[in-house]
Amino acid sequence: MESHLLLHEQSGSTYFLLYTAAVILLLALVSYWYASKWNKENTSSLKKEQKAVLRQKTKKMRVAAHLLLSISLIVVVIHFAKDLTKSYDVDDLNLQADIDVNEDTYYGAEHSEEPVAYEMKIPTSGMHSPHDLKFGFYTEKPANEMLVHNLEHGDIIINYRAGADPQTIELLNYLVNFREAGAGILAVPNEEIPEGKEIVVNAWTKTMELTAFDEAKVATFIYTYINEGPEKIPAQIRRGGGTM
């Protein structure tokens, strides 16, 4: 699927280098263990020739262990350096997919510190908390009152089912890094996703429901609606959300 390849190529295999580093580190630890074991076996009870052979073998194993440890550290550095050079340009999300977006009823935008009874199970407007949330990937669902505040500032919220497949989780972790001025993206687990749907994407008074995660549709929704809320806050003030 072309759209999948486009986004997945940019996100890459997030954990591949870390897994590789872990395997190499394990080999290094095994090598250190053998070197230590052989060193302990090199006792005075052995003949001179046996001691020399065992000492040489121990030395080679120790050198191999040092080399493997160095390689594992280099791989970890490469992993984090790769993340630092990733580009998160919203224009890259303009995949021009056909998206079916519902124009939700506007329920107001007042602030309240009290719990709110929303008309919608996954609200996209209405009375809400005066506090918003930081952008990013969430493993526990925040309060609707705070999520609605984020929508008011033009953020995009991607609601996913708990237990989503690893590939979906990887792509969500990639998408939440995108920014447009002072607006960003949150991915949150949500038990209110309708039966038969896997993903619900929200902007202010906008809802897109998907039966399965579709990178092109989600990317297009983000490109179309990010930073389109009624209150646009400059990036230097918002600083990744959670500041209002």
C-alpha positions in Angstrom: 0.0 0.0 0.0 1.7 3.2 -1.2 0.5 5.5 1.5 1.6 3.0 4.2 5.1 2.8 2.6 5.4 6.6 2.5 4.8 7.2 6.2 6.4 4.0 7.4 9.5 4.7 5.5 9.8 8.0 7.3 9.1 6.5 10.7 11.4 3.6 10.1 11.7 0.7 12.5 11.8 2.7 15.7 13.2 0.0 17.9 15.3 -2.0 15.4 18.6 -0.4 16.4 17.9 -0.7 20.1 17.0 -4.4 19.7 20.3 -4.8 17.8 22.2 -3.0 20.5 20.6 -5.2 23.1 21.6 -8.4 21.3 25.2 -7.2 20.9 25.3 -6.2 24.6 24.1 -9.7 25.6 26.9 -11.2 23.5 29.4 -8.9 25.2 28.1 -10.0 28.7 28.4 -13.7 27.7 31.9 -13.0 26.5 32.8 -11.3 29.8 31.4 -14.3 31.6 33.5 -16.8 29.7 36.6 -14.7 30.1 36.0 -14.5 33.9 35.3 -18.3 34.0 38.4 -19.2 32.2 40.5 -16.8 34.2 39.3 -18.6 37.4 40.1 -22.0 35.9 43.7 -20.9 35.3 45.0 -22.3 38.6 48.4 -23.4 39.8 47.3 -27.0 39.4 47.6 -26.7 35.6 50.7 -27.4 33.6 52.6 -24.4 32.2 51.5 -25.1 28.7 47.9 -25.4 29.7 48.1 -22.2 31.7 49.5 -20.3 28.6 46.8 -21.6 26.3 44.0 -20.7 28.8 45.5 -17.3 29.4 45.7 -16.6 25.7 42.1 -17.8 25.2 40.9 -15.6 28.1 42.7 -12.6 26.6 41.1 -13.0 23.2 37.6 -13.5 24.8 38.1 -10.3 26.9 39.1 -8.3 23.8 36.0 -9.6 21.9 33.8 -8.6 24.9 35.3 -5.1 24.9 34.7 -4.8 21.1 31.1 -6.0 21.4 30.4 -3.6 24.2 31.8 -0.7 22.1 29.7 -1.7 19.1 26.5 -1.8 21.2 27.2 1.7 22.5 27.8 2.9 19.0 24.5 1.4 17.8 22.7 3.2 20.6 24.3 6.5 19.7 23.3 6.0 16.1 19.7 5.3 17.1 19.3 8.5 19.1 21.2 10.5 16.5 18.8 9.2 13.8 15.8 10.4 15.9 17.4 13.9 16.3 17.6 14.2 12.5 14.0 13.2 11.8 11.9 15.7 10.0 8.4 16.4 11.1 7.1 18.8 8.4 3.3 18.9 8.3 3.4 19.4 4.6 4.7 15.8 4.3 1.3 14.7 5.6 -0.5 16.1 2.6 -1.3 12.7 1.1 -4.5 14.0 -0.4 -6.5 10.9 0.6 -10.3 11.0 0.4 -11.6 11.5 4.0 -15.1 11.3 5.3 -15.3 13.9 8.1 -18.4 14.6 10.2 -19.2 18.3 11.0 -20.2 18.0 14.6 -22.7 20.2 16.5 -21.1 23.2 18.2 -21.7 23.0 22.0 -19.9 26.1 23.2 -16.4 26.8 24.5 -16.8 28.0 28.1 -14.4 27.1 30.8 -15.3 25.2 34.0 -13.3 23.5 36.8 -16.3 21.1 37.3 -16.9 17.8 35.5 -18.9 18.2 32.3 -21.7 16.0 31.0 -21.0 16.0 27.2 -23.6 15.4 24.5 -21.1 13.3 22.5 -19.3 10.3 23.8 -16.1 11.6 22.2 -16.7 15.4 22.4 -15.3 17.9 20.0 -16.6 21.1 21.6 -18.4 22.3 24.7 -17.6 23.5 28.1 -14.2 22.3 29.2 -11.3 22.6 31.6 -9.2 25.8 31.6 -6.1 23.4 31.5 -4.9 21.6 28.4 -2.5 18.7 28.0 0.9 18.2 26.5 1.2 16.8 23.0 2.3 13.2 22.7 1.3 9.5 23.0 -0.8 8.5 26.0 -1.3 5.0 27.4 -4.1 6.2 29.7 -7.0 8.4 28.6 -7.0 11.9 30.0 -10.2 13.6 31.0 -12.5 14.8 28.2 -12.6 18.2 29.8 -8.9 18.7 29.1 -8.9 17.0 25.7 -11.6 19.5 24.5 -9.4 22.4 25.6 -6.7 21.0 23.4 -9.1 20.8 20.4 -10.0 24.4 21.0 -6.4 25.4 20.4 -6.3 23.5 17.1 -4.8 20.3 18.3 -5.6 16.9 16.7 -6.6 14.0 18.9 -6.2 10.4 17.6 -8.3 8.0 19.7 -7.1 4.4 19.4 -8.2 1.1 21.0 -6.2 -0.2 23.9 -4.3 -3.2 22.6 -3.8 -1.8 19.1 -1.2 -3.7 17.0 2.5 -2.7 17.4 2.6 -1.2 13.9 -0.2 1.2 14.7 1.4 2.1 18.0 4.7 2.8 16.2 3.0 5.1 13.6 1.0 6.9 16.3 4.3 7.6 18.2 5.7 9.0 15.0 2.7 11.2 14.2 2.5 12.9 17.6 5.8 14.6 16.9 4.2 16.9 14.2 3.5 20.6 15.0 1.9 23.5 13.2 2.6 26.8 14.9 1.2 26.3 18.5 -0.8 23.2 17.7 0.1 19.6 18.0 -1.2 16.0 18.2 -2.2 13.7 21.0 -2.9 9.9 20.7 -5.1 8.6 23.5 -6.7 5.2 24.2 -10.5 5.5 24.3 -13.2 2.9 25.3 -15.8 5.1 23.7 -14.8 4.3 20.1 -17.9 3.0 18.3 -18.4 -0.7 17.7 -16.8 -1.7 14.4 -14.4 1.2 14.4 -10.7 1.2 15.4 -9.7 4.8 15.1 -11.5 8.1 15.7 -9.7 11.3 14.8 -10.9 14.6 16.2 -10.3 18.3 15.5 -12.5 21.1 16.9 -16.1 20.2 15.8 -14.7 17.5 13.4 -14.8 13.7 13.7 -13.4 11.1 11.3 -14.1 7.4 12.2 -12.1 4.6 10.6 -12.7 0.8 10.6 -8.9 0.3 10.6 -5.9 2.5 10.9 -5.2 4.2 7.6 -2.0 6.2 7.5 -3.0 8.3 4.5 -6.4 9.3 5.8 -5.1 10.1 9.3 -2.2 12.1 7.8 -4.6 14.0 5.5 -6.9 14.8 8.4 -4.0 16.2 10.4 -2.8 18.3 7.5 -6.2 19.7 6.8 -7.3 20.6 10.4 -4.3 21.1 12.6 -4.1 24.6 14.0 -7.7 25.4 12.8 -9.3 25.7 16.2 -11.0 28.9 17.4 -8.1 29.9 19.7 -4.7 29.9 18.0 -1.8 30.2 20.5 1.7 31.0 19.3 4.3 28.2 19.6 6.6 30.3 21.9 3.8 30.5 24.4 2.3 27.0 24.1 5.6 25.1 24.1 4.2 21.7 23.4 0.9 22.0 25.2 0.1 21.7 28.9 0.8 25.4 29.4 -2.7 26.9 29.3 
